[in-house]
Amino acid sequence: METLLIVDGMTCSHCEASVTKALEEVKGVEKVDVDLSTKEVKVTHNDVSNEKLKEAVEDIGFDVSEIK
């Protein structure tokens, strides 16, 4: 299953690494791909709720503006 998050506030590779790490720590997440230029974060997972993904990102200080 894939979920696309639009994450506001990412500006550098450190932000990218922080978001990747936070999402990889969510049980069921298999892969995270971050595109800084579009603010898109593609998460491949085994039936993880959108709310859990959003919470993982927002807990480290970023905003999720959209979930697709």
C-alpha positions as CSV (number, residue, x, y, z in Angstrom):
1,M,0.0,0.0,0.0
2,E,1.3,3.5,-0.8
3,T,0.3,6.8,0.8
4,L,1.5,10.2,-0.4
5,L,2.0,13.0,2.2
6,I,2.6,16.6,1.4
7,V,4.9,17.8,4.2
8,D,5.4,21.6,4.8
9,G,8.5,22.9,6.4
10,M,11.2,20.6,4.9
11,T,14.0,22.8,3.6
12,C,17.2,20.7,3.6
13,S,18.7,17.2,3.6
14,H,18.6,17.2,7.5
15,C,14.8,17.7,7.3
16,E,14.5,14.9,4.8
17,A,16.5,12.6,7.0
18,S,14.4,13.5,10.1
19,V,11.1,12.8,8.3
20,T,12.4,9.6,6.8
21,K,13.6,8.3,10.2
22,A,10.3,9.3,12.0
23,L,8.2,7.4,9.4
24,E,10.5,4.4,9.2
25,E,10.0,4.0,13.0
26,V,6.3,3.5,12.5
27,K,5.4,-0.2,12.7
28,G,4.4,-1.5,9.3
29,V,6.3,1.1,7.2
30,E,8.5,-0.6,4.6
31,K,9.9,2.3,2.6
32,V,10.0,6.1,2.6
33,D,10.9,8.3,-0.4
34,V,11.2,12.1,0.2
35,D,11.2,14.7,-2.6
36,L,12.3,18.0,-1.1
37,S,11.4,20.0,-4.3
38,T,7.8,19.0,-4.3
39,K,7.4,18.4,-0.5
40,E,6.1,14.9,-1.4
41,V,6.8,11.9,0.9
42,K,5.8,8.6,-0.6
43,V,5.3,5.9,2.1
44,T,5.1,2.2,1.3
45,H,3.5,0.3,4.2
46,N,1.4,-2.6,5.4
47,D,-2.0,-1.0,6.2
48,V,-0.8,1.9,8.5
49,S,-3.5,4.5,9.1
50,N,-3.1,7.9,7.7
51,E,-3.4,9.3,11.2
52,K,-0.4,7.4,12.4
53,L,1.7,8.6,9.5
54,K,0.6,12.2,10.0
55,E,1.3,12.0,13.8
56,A,4.8,10.6,13.2
57,V,5.7,13.6,11.0
58,E,3.9,16.2,13.1
59,D,5.5,14.9,16.3
60,I,8.9,16.1,15.0
61,G,7.7,19.5,14.1
62,F,6.6,19.4,10.5
63,D,3.1,20.0,9.1
64,V,1.2,17.5,6.9
65,S,-1.0,19.6,4.6
66,E,-2.4,16.9,2.5
67,I,-2.7,13.1,2.4
68,K,-3.3,11.2,-0.9
